[in-house]
Amino acid sequence: MEVSGRSCPFCLIAAGNADRRLAYEDEEIVAFEDINPQAPHHLLIVPRKHMQSLLEIEEEDAALVGRLVLVANRIARDRGIDLSGFRLVVNCNPDGGQTVYHLHLHLLGGRRMGWPPG
């Protein structure tokens, strides 16, 4: 598992210490293209605050987690995939498919999504 600080790739990106072009940023959140896209639009929406997974969300993080979804909606509208549809995914721990241990949303769109996933 990754830990906060220097060893977390998403902390490095959020701090501007990695060579990634951001699709969105504000004081609390960054968004960027996934390096292994699974759809024509596949972005990661990441809080600057390090939380390893969904399981570390505390009551005081509720507004921040809500803002992650609002940012996803904004990006979907900006990219023109809001009306056709998109998927938000949060993986949690190994069996849930999490590979980077920093809470993040996957925004996937631009193609029809199958069900059930995975």
ChimeraX commands (.cxc) that place a marker at each C-alpha (Angstrom):
marker #1 position 0.00,0.00,0.00 radius 0.5
marker #1 position 1.11,3.52,-0.73 radius 0.5
marker #1 position 1.47,6.02,2.09 radius 0.5
marker #1 position 0.99,9.76,2.09 radius 0.5
marker #1 position 3.73,12.14,1.16 radius 0.5
marker #1 position 6.65,11.44,-1.13 radius 0.5
marker #1 position 5.74,7.85,-1.98 radius 0.5
marker #1 position 2.14,8.53,-3.08 radius 0.5
marker #1 position 2.00,9.27,-6.81 radius 0.5
marker #1 position -1.30,11.15,-6.51 radius 0.5
marker #1 position 0.10,13.37,-3.73 radius 0.5
marker #1 position 3.02,14.18,-6.04 radius 0.5
marker #1 position 0.67,15.05,-8.91 radius 0.5
marker #1 position -1.56,17.15,-6.63 radius 0.5
marker #1 position 1.50,19.05,-5.38 radius 0.5
marker #1 position 2.67,19.74,-8.93 radius 0.5
marker #1 position 5.75,17.53,-8.50 radius 0.5
marker #1 position 4.96,15.12,-11.35 radius 0.5
marker #1 position 4.83,15.62,-15.08 radius 0.5
marker #1 position 1.05,15.46,-15.51 radius 0.5
marker #1 position -1.19,17.93,-17.29 radius 0.5
marker #1 position -4.22,18.64,-15.12 radius 0.5
marker #1 position -7.71,18.65,-16.63 radius 0.5
marker #1 position -9.03,20.45,-13.55 radius 0.5
marker #1 position -7.65,21.89,-10.35 radius 0.5
marker #1 position -8.71,24.01,-7.43 radius 0.5
marker #1 position -7.51,24.37,-3.84 radius 0.5
marker #1 position -8.87,20.94,-2.82 radius 0.5
marker #1 position -9.09,18.77,-5.94 radius 0.5
marker #1 position -7.14,17.86,-9.07 radius 0.5
marker #1 position -8.24,15.82,-12.09 radius 0.5
marker #1 position -6.10,14.28,-14.81 radius 0.5
marker #1 position -6.21,11.64,-17.54 radius 0.5
marker #1 position -5.71,8.02,-16.48 radius 0.5
marker #1 position -2.45,6.59,-17.85 radius 0.5
marker #1 position -4.28,3.35,-18.75 radius 0.5
marker #1 position -7.62,4.59,-20.09 radius 0.5
marker #1 position -10.55,2.19,-20.18 radius 0.5
marker #1 position -12.83,4.54,-22.13 radius 0.5
marker #1 position -12.43,7.48,-24.53 radius 0.5
marker #1 position -12.79,9.75,-21.51 radius 0.5
marker #1 position -11.11,8.33,-18.41 radius 0.5
marker #1 position -10.08,10.83,-15.77 radius 0.5
marker #1 position -9.04,10.48,-12.16 radius 0.5
marker #1 position -10.51,12.98,-9.71 radius 0.5
marker #1 position -8.33,13.22,-6.64 radius 0.5
marker #1 position -8.56,15.20,-3.40 radius 0.5
marker #1 position -5.32,16.97,-2.51 radius 0.5
marker #1 position -5.83,15.67,1.03 radius 0.5
marker #1 position -4.38,12.19,1.31 radius 0.5
marker #1 position -6.85,9.50,2.32 radius 0.5
marker #1 position -5.85,5.94,1.44 radius 0.5
marker #1 position -9.34,4.70,0.59 radius 0.5
marker #1 position -13.06,5.14,1.14 radius 0.5
marker #1 position -12.55,3.60,4.56 radius 0.5
marker #1 position -10.58,6.63,5.77 radius 0.5
marker #1 position -13.34,9.15,5.06 radius 0.5
marker #1 position -14.38,10.91,8.27 radius 0.5
marker #1 position -17.41,13.08,8.97 radius 0.5
marker #1 position -15.34,16.23,8.39 radius 0.5
marker #1 position -14.54,14.97,4.85 radius 0.5
marker #1 position -18.19,14.80,3.75 radius 0.5
marker #1 position -18.14,18.15,1.94 radius 0.5
marker #1 position -14.86,17.32,0.18 radius 0.5
marker #1 position -16.17,13.95,-1.01 radius 0.5
marker #1 position -19.33,15.66,-2.26 radius 0.5
marker #1 position -17.18,18.15,-4.16 radius 0.5
marker #1 position -15.40,15.26,-5.91 radius 0.5
marker #1 position -18.77,14.31,-7.44 radius 0.5
marker #1 position -19.55,17.93,-8.35 radius 0.5
marker #1 position -16.18,18.19,-10.12 radius 0.5
marker #1 position -16.94,14.96,-11.98 radius 0.5
marker #1 position -20.25,16.44,-13.14 radius 0.5
marker #1 position -18.50,19.61,-14.30 radius 0.5
marker #1 position -15.90,17.66,-16.27 radius 0.5
marker #1 position -18.61,15.46,-17.84 radius 0.5
marker #1 position -20.49,18.58,-18.97 radius 0.5
marker #1 position -17.30,20.24,-20.24 radius 0.5
marker #1 position -16.43,17.14,-22.28 radius 0.5
marker #1 position -19.96,16.72,-23.64 radius 0.5
marker #1 position -20.59,13.30,-22.10 radius 0.5
marker #1 position -23.16,14.40,-19.54 radius 0.5
marker #1 position -26.25,13.71,-21.64 radius 0.5
marker #1 position -25.09,10.44,-23.20 radius 0.5
marker #1 position -23.94,9.21,-19.80 radius 0.5
marker #1 position -20.85,8.36,-17.83 radius 0.5
marker #1 position -19.77,6.20,-14.94 radius 0.5
marker #1 position -18.09,7.10,-11.65 radius 0.5
marker #1 position -16.10,4.33,-9.99 radius 0.5
marker #1 position -14.35,4.20,-6.63 radius 0.5
marker #1 position -12.23,1.12,-6.01 radius 0.5
marker #1 position -11.52,0.12,-2.41 radius 0.5
marker #1 position -8.66,-2.17,-1.39 radius 0.5
marker #1 position -7.22,-5.08,-3.40 radius 0.5
marker #1 position -10.38,-7.09,-4.09 radius 0.5
marker #1 position -12.12,-3.86,-5.10 radius 0.5
marker #1 position -9.42,-3.19,-7.70 radius 0.5
marker #1 position -7.61,-0.36,-5.92 radius 0.5
marker #1 position -3.98,-0.09,-7.05 radius 0.5
marker #1 position -3.05,3.42,-5.87 radius 0.5
marker #1 position -3.82,4.00,-2.21 radius 0.5
marker #1 position -5.06,7.58,-2.41 radius 0.5
marker #1 position -8.84,8.04,-2.62 radius 0.5
marker #1 position -9.90,8.88,-6.19 radius 0.5
marker #1 position -12.88,8.71,-8.52 radius 0.5
marker #1 position -12.63,7.27,-12.00 radius 0.5
marker #1 position -14.77,9.22,-14.49 radius 0.5
marker #1 position -15.41,7.02,-17.54 radius 0.5
marker #1 position -17.41,8.06,-20.58 radius 0.5
marker #1 position -17.56,8.28,-24.33 radius 0.5
marker #1 position -18.75,4.69,-24.84 radius 0.5
marker #1 position -21.55,2.42,-23.64 radius 0.5
marker #1 position -20.75,0.82,-20.30 radius 0.5
marker #1 position -21.63,-2.82,-19.75 radius 0.5
marker #1 position -23.27,-4.34,-16.70 radius 0.5
marker #1 position -22.29,-6.03,-14.54 radius 0.5
marker #1 position -18.88,-4.39,-14.36 radius 0.5
marker #1 position -15.75,-6.45,-13.75 radius 0.5
marker link #1:1,2 radius 0.2
marker link #1:2,3 radius 0.2
marker link #1:3,4 radius 0.2
marker link #1:4,5 radius 0.2
marker link #1:5,6 radius 0.2
marker link #1:6,7 radius 0.2
marker link #1:7,8 radius 0.2
marker link #1:8,9 radius 0.2
marker link #1:9,10 radius 0.2
marker link #1:10,11 radius 0.2
marker link #1:11,12 radius 0.2
marker link #1:12,13 radius 0.2
marker link #1:13,14 radius 0.2
marker link #1:14,15 radius 0.2
marker link #1:15,16 radius 0.2
marker link #1:16,17 radius 0.2
marker link #1:17,18 radius 0.2
marker link #1:18,19 radius 0.2
marker link #1:19,20 radius 0.2
marker link #1:20,21 radius 0.2
marker link #1:21,22 radius 0.2
marker link #1:22,23 radius 0.2
marker link #1:23,24 radius 0.2
marker link #1:24,25 radius 0.2
marker link #1:25,26 radius 0.2
marker link #1:26,27 radius 0.2
marker link #1:27,28 radius 0.2
marker link #1:28,29 radius 0.2
marker link #1:29,30 radius 0.2
marker link #1:30,31 radius 0.2
marker link #1:31,32 radius 0.2
marker link #1:32,33 radius 0.2
marker link #1:33,34 radius 0.2
marker link #1:34,35 radius 0.2
marker link #1:35,36 radius 0.2
marker link #1:36,37 radius 0.2
marker link #1:37,38 radius 0.2
marker link #1:38,39 radius 0.2
marker link #1:39,40 radius 0.2
marker link #1:40,41 radius 0.2
marker link #1:41,42 radius 0.2
marker link #1:42,43 radius 0.2
marker link #1:43,44 radius 0.2
marker link #1:44,45 radius 0.2
marker link #1:45,46 radius 0.2
marker link #1:46,47 radius 0.2
marker link #1:47,48 radius 0.2
marker link #1:48,49 radius 0.2
marker link #1:49,50 radius 0.2
marker link #1:50,51 radius 0.2
marker link #1:51,52 radius 0.2
marker link #1:52,53 radius 0.2
marker link #1:53,54 radius 0.2
marker link #1:54,55 radius 0.2
marker link #1:55,56 radius 0.2
marker link #1:56,57 radius 0.2
marker link #1:57,58 radius 0.2
marker link #1:58,59 radius 0.2
marker link #1:59,60 radius 0.2
marker link #1:60,61 radius 0.2
marker link #1:61,62 radius 0.2
marker link #1:62,63 radius 0.2
marker link #1:63,64 radius 0.2
marker link #1:64,65 radius 0.2
marker link #1:65,66 radius 0.2
marker link #1:66,67 radius 0.2
marker link #1:67,68 radius 0.2
marker link #1:68,69 radius 0.2
marker link #1:69,70 radius 0.2
marker link #1:70,71 radius 0.2
marker link #1:71,72 radius 0.2
marker link #1:72,73 radius 0.2
marker link #1:73,74 radius 0.2
marker link #1:74,75 radius 0.2
marker link #1:75,76 radius 0.2
marker link #1:76,77 radius 0.2
marker link #1:77,78 radius 0.2
marker link #1:78,79 radius 0.2
marker link #1:79,80 radius 0.2
marker link #1:80,81 radius 0.2
marker link #1:81,82 radius 0.2
marker link #1:82,83 radius 0.2
marker link #1:83,84 radius 0.2
marker link #1:84,85 radius 0.2
marker link #1:85,86 radius 0.2
marker link #1:86,87 radius 0.2
marker link #1:87,88 radius 0.2
marker link #1:88,89 radius 0.2
marker link #1:89,90 radius 0.2
marker link #1:90,91 radius 0.2
marker link #1:91,92 radius 0.2
marker link #1:92,93 radius 0.2
marker link #1:93,94 radius 0.2
marker link #1:94,95 radius 0.2
marker link #1:95,96 radius 0.2
marker link #1:96,97 radius 0.2
marker link #1:97,98 radius 0.2
marker link #1:98,99 radius 0.2
marker link #1:99,100 radius 0.2
marker link #1:100,101 radius 0.2
marker link #1:101,102 radius 0.2
marker link #1:102,103 radius 0.2
marker link #1:103,104 radius 0.2
marker link #1:104,105 radius 0.2
marker link #1:105,106 radius 0.2
marker link #1:106,107 radius 0.2
marker link #1:107,108 radius 0.2
marker link #1:108,109 radius 0.2
marker link #1:109,110 radius 0.2
marker link #1:110,111 radius 0.2
marker link #1:111,112 radius 0.2
marker link #1:112,113 radius 0.2
marker link #1:113,114 radius 0.2
marker link #1:114,115 radius 0.2
marker link #1:115,116 radius 0.2
marker link #1:116,117 radius 0.2
marker link #1:117,118 radius 0.2
view
